[in-house]
Amino acid sequence: MNGKFGYGLVITVVGMGGTILSLWFMSFVIGLLKRLFPYREEAETKGKEIV
């Protein structure tokens, strides 16, 4: 496995690994943001209604 085939295989594996790693990192950041800023329903509109 040397030459062009080996190089292509290495590039493919590194590309897939980088994609999985970046998706994991983004989901980690989103989960962290959800913990820092939890979603809360508005209790009152204080006279201002959104049309």
N, C-alpha and C positions, 0 to 999 in steps of 0.2 A: 504494500500500500504506500507507494511513493509516487511522486510526480503530481500531475494535475488532479487525479482522483483523491489522493490523500489530502491535498490542500483544500479541495472543495468540501471534503468531509469535515475537516477541522473548522473551516469557516461556517459551515452549516451548524455544527454543534455549538460553537461560540455564539453565533447569532441567536439560536434558540435559547441558550442559557441567559444571554443578555436580555432577551425579551421577557423571559419568566422572572428574572431578577427585577427588572424595572416594573413589571406588573405587581409583584409582591411589595416593592417599595411604595408604590402609589397606594395600594390597599392599606398598608401600614400607616401612611400619613393620613389617609381619609379616616381610618379608625381612630387615630389619635385626635384628629380634629372633632370627631363626633363625641369623644369623651370630654374634650375641653369645652366645647360649645354644644351642649345637648339641645335637642329640639323641644320647644315648649309651646303649647297652644296659648294664644292670647286670651287672657281672662276677660278683659274688657276692651272695647274699642274706643272708649273715652269720647264718644260723640262723633268720631270720625269714621265714616263707613266707606269702604272701597267699592266703587261701582264697577 
